[in-house]
Amino acid sequence: MRNSGRQDGRTAGRLVTFLSLLKRVCGMPDYHGYLAHMREKHSGCAVLSEREFFEQHMLVRYGSGVSRCC
């Protein structure tokens, strides 16, 4: 039963990866993925709060207002 801890860790890691991928496919912002990216690639830069990150995502995705076809 020594490997059960390792297996649980792998399963949890796979679940986090799957949920992150699912969010990206659906167009939802992935804050935890953003944090990992910032730690890895931009360690000296300031990090947005979760609220700031979400607001920036919504602004980029939808602009400053509602777009209508009619």
C-alpha positions as CSV (number, residue, x, y, z in Angstrom):
1,M,0.0,0.0,0.0
2,R,3.0,2.3,-0.2
3,N,2.2,3.5,-3.7
4,S,-1.4,4.6,-2.9
5,G,-0.1,8.0,-1.8
6,R,1.7,8.4,-5.1
7,Q,-1.3,7.3,-7.1
8,D,-3.6,9.7,-5.2
9,G,-1.1,12.5,-6.1
10,R,-1.0,11.5,-9.8
11,T,-4.8,11.3,-9.9
12,A,-5.2,14.7,-8.3
13,G,-2.7,16.1,-10.7
14,R,-4.5,14.7,-13.7
15,L,-7.8,16.0,-12.5
16,V,-6.4,19.5,-12.1
17,T,-4.9,19.3,-15.6
18,F,-8.2,18.0,-17.1
19,L,-10.2,20.8,-15.4
20,S,-7.7,23.4,-16.6
21,L,-8.0,22.1,-20.2
22,L,-11.8,22.0,-19.9
23,K,-11.9,25.6,-18.8
24,R,-9.7,26.7,-21.7
25,V,-11.8,24.8,-24.2
26,C,-15.0,26.4,-22.9
27,G,-13.4,29.9,-22.9
28,M,-13.4,30.3,-19.1
29,P,-10.4,32.1,-17.5
30,D,-8.0,29.7,-15.7
31,Y,-6.6,31.7,-12.8
32,H,-4.5,28.8,-11.4
33,G,-2.9,28.3,-14.9
34,Y,-2.2,32.0,-15.0
35,L,-0.5,31.8,-11.6
36,A,1.6,28.9,-12.7
37,H,2.6,30.7,-15.9
38,M,3.5,33.8,-14.0
39,R,5.7,31.9,-11.5
40,E,7.5,30.0,-14.3
41,K,7.9,32.7,-17.0
42,H,7.6,36.1,-15.2
43,S,8.7,35.5,-11.6
44,G,9.6,39.2,-11.0
45,C,6.4,40.7,-12.3
46,A,3.3,41.6,-10.2
47,V,0.5,39.2,-10.3
48,L,-3.2,40.2,-10.7
49,S,-5.7,39.3,-8.1
50,E,-8.3,36.7,-9.1
51,R,-10.9,39.4,-9.4
52,E,-8.5,41.6,-11.6
53,F,-7.7,38.6,-13.7
54,F,-11.3,37.7,-14.3
55,E,-12.2,41.4,-15.1
56,Q,-9.4,41.7,-17.6
57,H,-10.5,38.4,-19.2
58,M,-14.0,39.7,-19.6
59,L,-12.9,43.0,-21.0
60,V,-10.7,41.3,-23.6
61,R,-13.4,38.8,-24.5
62,Y,-16.4,41.1,-24.7
63,G,-15.0,44.6,-24.9
64,S,-16.4,47.6,-23.2
65,G,-20.0,46.8,-23.9
66,V,-22.5,44.3,-25.2
67,S,-22.3,43.6,-28.9
68,R,-25.6,42.9,-30.7
69,C,-26.3,41.8,-34.1
70,C,-29.5,43.8,-34.5
